[in-house]
Amino acid sequence: MAAAAKLPKRVAGVKLPPRLRRAGNALFGWARGPIGSNIVAAALAGVIGAIWERHERRLAIREEREAEADAPAGAGV
């Protein structure tokens, strides 16, 4: 059987107190279960969808600005 995942003592150079590491370890154990993994997968799908939607919106705005810049000066009148 594989060893349980544990949080390291330092994350990004910041020392985590033991109480916080224990809470994180409990969260890892929960997320590795069948219900937890489904919730994590759904959350990731939602985040990816939101990022993609924002990306598409920014591309549309960029294309509109480029079309306005390429249009002749009196074409919109």
ZAFIZA-442660 format. One record per atom (N, C-alpha, C): residue number from 1; residue in three letters; atom name; x, y, z. Coordinates in nm, 3 decimals. Example, Ala and Ser with C-alpha at 12.3 -4.5 7.8 and 13.67 -1.06 7.14 Angstrom:
BEGIN
 pos code site       x       y       z
   1  ala    N   1.319  -0.569   0.780
   1  ala   CA   1.230  -0.450   0.780
   1  ala    C   1.320  -0.330   0.780
   2  ser    N   1.285  -0.225   0.708
   2  ser   CA   1.367  -0.106   0.714
   2  ser    C   1.290   0.003   0.787
# end
This chain:
BEGIN
 pos code site       x       y       z
   1  met    N   0.085  -0.117   0.000
   1  met   CA   0.000   0.000   0.000
   1  met    C   0.089   0.123   0.000
   2  ala    N   0.052   0.224  -0.078
   2  ala   CA   0.131   0.345  -0.089
   2  ala    C   0.118   0.429   0.038
   3  ala    N   0.225   0.500   0.066
   3  ala   CA   0.224   0.588   0.184
   3  ala    C   0.131   0.706   0.157
   4  ala    N   0.069   0.755   0.263
   4  ala   CA  -0.023   0.868   0.251
   4  ala    C   0.055   0.994   0.216
   5  ala    N  -0.007   1.080   0.137
   5  ala   CA   0.055   1.207   0.101
   5  ala    C   0.056   1.299   0.222
   6  lys    N   0.166   1.370   0.239
   6  lys   CA   0.178   1.462   0.351
   6  lys    C   0.227   1.596   0.300
   7  leu    N   0.185   1.700   0.368
   7  leu   CA   0.235   1.834   0.336
   7  leu    C   0.378   1.847   0.386
   8  pro    N   0.464   1.914   0.311
   8  pro   CA   0.602   1.935   0.358
   8  pro    C   0.605   2.039   0.470
   9  lys    N   0.716   2.043   0.543
   9  lys   CA   0.729   2.140   0.651
   9  lys    C   0.740   2.282   0.598
  10  arg    N   0.794   2.298   0.479
  10  arg   CA   0.807   2.431   0.418
  10  arg    C   0.741   2.430   0.280
  11  val    N   0.665   2.535   0.253
  11  val   CA   0.601   2.553   0.123
  11  val    C   0.637   2.693   0.077
  12  ala    N   0.702   2.704  -0.037
  12  ala   CA   0.746   2.832  -0.093
  12  ala    C   0.830   2.910   0.007
  13  gly    N   0.912   2.840   0.083
  13  gly   CA   1.000   2.906   0.177
  13  gly    C   0.936   2.945   0.308
  14  val    N   0.808   2.914   0.327
  14  val   CA   0.736   2.950   0.449
  14  val    C   0.714   2.822   0.531
  15  lys    N   0.755   2.827   0.657
  15  lys   CA   0.738   2.711   0.744
  15  lys    C   0.592   2.701   0.787
  16  leu    N   0.534   2.582   0.767
  16  leu   CA   0.396   2.557   0.807
  16  leu    C   0.393   2.498   0.948
  17  pro    N   0.308   2.550   1.034
  17  pro   CA   0.298   2.493   1.169
  17  pro    C   0.239   2.352   1.164
  18  pro    N   0.274   2.268   1.261
  18  pro   CA   0.225   2.129   1.261
  18  pro    C   0.073   2.119   1.257
  19  arg    N   0.004   2.210   1.324
  19  arg   CA  -0.143   2.205   1.325
  19  arg    C  -0.199   2.221   1.184
  20  leu    N  -0.142   2.312   1.108
  20  leu   CA  -0.186   2.334   0.970
  20  leu    C  -0.151   2.215   0.882
  21  arg    N  -0.033   2.158   0.902
  21  arg   CA   0.006   2.040   0.823
  21  arg    C  -0.087   1.923   0.849
  22  arg    N  -0.126   1.904   0.975
  22  arg   CA  -0.219   1.793   1.008
  22  arg    C  -0.355   1.816   0.940
  23  ala    N  -0.403   1.941   0.940
  23  ala   CA  -0.531   1.969   0.874
  23  ala    C  -0.518   1.944   0.724
  24  gly    N  -0.406   1.983   0.665
  24  gly   CA  -0.383   1.959   0.523
  24  gly    C  -0.375   1.811   0.491
  25  asn    N  -0.312   1.734   0.579
  25  asn   CA  -0.303   1.589   0.557
  25  asn    C  -0.441   1.525   0.561
  26  ala    N  -0.527   1.573   0.650
  26  ala   CA  -0.664   1.521   0.656
  26  ala    C  -0.738   1.554   0.526
  27  leu    N  -0.715   1.673   0.474
  27  leu   CA  -0.779   1.713   0.349
  27  leu    C  -0.729   1.626   0.233
  28  phe    N  -0.599   1.596   0.230
  28  phe   CA  -0.546   1.508   0.126
  28  phe    C  -0.612   1.371   0.133
  29  gly    N  -0.627   1.318   0.254
  29  gly   CA  -0.690   1.187   0.271
  29  gly    C  -0.834   1.188   0.222
  30  trp    N  -0.907   1.296   0.251
  30  trp   CA  -1.045   1.309   0.206
  30  trp    C  -1.052   1.319   0.053
  31  ala    N  -0.962   1.395  -0.007
  31  ala   CA  -0.965   1.416  -0.152
  31  ala    C  -0.926   1.291  -0.229
  32  arg    N  -0.857   1.199  -0.164
  32  arg   CA  -0.817   1.075  -0.232
  32  arg    C  -0.929   0.972  -0.235
  33  gly    N  -1.036   0.996  -0.161
  33  gly   CA  -1.150   0.905  -0.161
  33  gly    C  -1.236   0.925  -0.284
  34  pro    N  -1.335   0.839  -0.307
  34  pro   CA  -1.416   0.848  -0.429
  34  pro    C  -1.500   0.976  -0.437
  35  ile    N  -1.560   1.016  -0.329
  35  ile   CA  -1.642   1.138  -0.331
  35  ile    C  -1.553   1.261  -0.343
  36  gly    N  -1.445   1.261  -0.266
  36  gly   CA  -1.353   1.375  -0.270
  36  gly    C  -1.291   1.394  -0.407
  37  ser    N  -1.255   1.284  -0.473
  37  ser   CA  -1.193   1.297  -0.605
  37  ser    C  -1.295   1.349  -0.707
  38  asn    N  -1.421   1.312  -0.693
  38  asn   CA  -1.525   1.365  -0.784
  38  asn    C  -1.544   1.515  -0.761
  39  ile    N  -1.542   1.557  -0.636
  39  ile   CA  -1.558   1.700  -0.606
  39  ile    C  -1.438   1.778  -0.659
  40  val    N  -1.319   1.726  -0.640
  40  val   CA  -1.199   1.793  -0.691
  40  val    C  -1.204   1.801  -0.844
  41  ala    N  -1.245   1.695  -0.911
  41  ala   CA  -1.254   1.695  -1.056
  41  ala    C  -1.357   1.797  -1.105
  42  ala    N  -1.471   1.805  -1.038
  42  ala   CA  -1.573   1.903  -1.077
  42  ala    C  -1.524   2.045  -1.056
  43  ala    N  -1.453   2.068  -0.947
  43  ala   CA  -1.399   2.202  -0.921
  43  ala    C  -1.296   2.240  -1.026
  44  leu    N  -1.209   2.148  -1.062
  44  leu   CA  -1.109   2.176  -1.166
  44  leu    C  -1.175   2.204  -1.300
  45  ala    N  -1.278   2.128  -1.333
  45  ala   CA  -1.349   2.152  -1.459
  45  ala    C  -1.413   2.290  -1.460
  46  gly    N  -1.468   2.332  -1.347
  46  gly   CA  -1.527   2.465  -1.338
  46  gly    C  -1.424   2.575  -1.354
  47  val    N  -1.309   2.557  -1.291
  47  val   CA  -1.201   2.657  -1.301
  47  val    C  -1.151   2.664  -1.445
  48  ile    N  -1.130   2.551  -1.508
  48  ile   CA  -1.083   2.549  -1.646
  48  ile    C  -1.186   2.615  -1.738
  49  gly    N  -1.314   2.588  -1.716
  49  gly   CA  -1.419   2.650  -1.796
  49  gly    C  -1.421   2.801  -1.781
  50  ala    N  -1.402   2.850  -1.659
  50  ala   CA  -1.401   2.995  -1.635
  50  ala    C  -1.280   3.060  -1.701
  51  ile    N  -1.166   2.994  -1.693
  51  ile   CA  -1.045   3.048  -1.757
  51  ile    C  -1.064   3.052  -1.908
  52  trp    N  -1.121   2.947  -1.966
  52  trp   CA  -1.142   2.942  -2.110
  52  trp    C  -1.241   3.050  -2.155
  53  glu    N  -1.347   3.069  -2.077
  53  glu   CA  -1.446   3.171  -2.111
  53  glu    C  -1.383   3.310  -2.109
  54  arg    N  -1.302   3.337  -2.010
  54  arg   CA  -1.233   3.467  -2.003
  54  arg    C  -1.140   3.483  -2.122
  55  his    N  -1.070   3.378  -2.158
  55  his   CA  -0.979   3.381  -2.273
  55  his    C  -1.056   3.413  -2.401
  56  glu    N  -1.167   3.347  -2.422
  56  glu   CA  -1.249   3.371  -2.541
  56  glu    C  -1.300   3.515  -2.545
  57  arg    N  -1.343   3.567  -2.430
  57  arg   CA  -1.392   3.704  -2.423
  57  arg    C  -1.281   3.804  -2.457
  58  arg    N  -1.162   3.781  -2.406
  58  arg   CA  -1.050   3.870  -2.435
  58  arg    C  -1.011   3.864  -2.582
  59  leu    N  -1.017   3.747  -2.643
  59  leu   CA  -0.988   3.736  -2.786
  59  leu    C  -1.090   3.813  -2.869
  60  ala    N  -1.218   3.804  -2.831
  60  ala   CA  -1.322   3.875  -2.903
  60  ala    C  -1.301   4.026  -2.893
  61  ile    N  -1.267   4.075  -2.775
  61  ile   CA  -1.242   4.218  -2.757
  61  ile    C  -1.122   4.261  -2.841
  62  arg    N  -1.017   4.182  -2.842
  62  arg   CA  -0.898   4.215  -2.920
  62  arg    C  -0.931   4.221  -3.069
  63  glu    N  -1.011   4.124  -3.118
  63  glu   CA  -1.048   4.124  -3.259
  63  glu    C  -1.133   4.246  -3.294
  64  glu    N  -1.224   4.286  -3.204
  64  glu   CA  -1.305   4.406  -3.228
  64  glu    C  -1.218   4.531  -3.237
  65  arg    N  -1.121   4.542  -3.148
  65  arg   CA  -1.032   4.658  -3.149
  65  arg    C  -0.948   4.661  -3.276
  66  glu    N  -0.900   4.546  -3.318
  66  glu   CA  -0.820   4.540  -3.440
  66  glu    C  -0.905   4.576  -3.562
  67  ala    N  -1.032   4.533  -3.563
  67  ala   CA  -1.121   4.565  -3.675
  67  ala    C  -1.150   4.714  -3.678
  68  glu    N  -1.167   4.777  -3.561
  68  glu   CA  -1.190   4.921  -3.556
  68  glu    C  -1.066   4.997  -3.603
  69  ala    N  -0.949   4.949  -3.567
  69  ala   CA  -0.825   5.017  -3.606
  69  ala    C  -0.801   5.003  -3.757
  70  asp    N  -0.843   4.893  -3.817
  70  asp   CA  -0.821   4.869  -3.960
  70  asp    C  -0.925   4.939  -4.047
  71  ala    N  -1.038   4.976  -3.990
  71  ala   CA  -1.147   5.038  -4.069
  71  ala    C  -1.104   5.179  -4.112
  72  pro    N  -1.149   5.221  -4.232
  72  pro   CA  -1.118   5.359  -4.276
  72  pro    C  -1.183   5.461  -4.182
  73  ala    N  -1.130   5.582  -4.180
  73  ala   CA  -1.173   5.685  -4.085
  73  ala    C  -1.320   5.723  -4.101
  74  gly    N  -1.374   5.733  -4.222
  74  gly   CA  -1.512   5.775  -4.243
  74  gly    C  -1.608   5.661  -4.268
  75  ala    N  -1.567   5.537  -4.249
  75  ala   CA  -1.651   5.423  -4.282
  75  ala    C  -1.767   5.405  -4.185
  76  gly    N  -1.754   5.447  -4.062
  76  gly   CA  -1.857   5.425  -3.962
  76  gly    C  -1.966   5.530  -3.965
  77  val    N  -1.957   5.632  -4.048
  77  val   CA  -2.054   5.742  -4.048
  77  val    C  -2.168   5.714  -4.141
# end
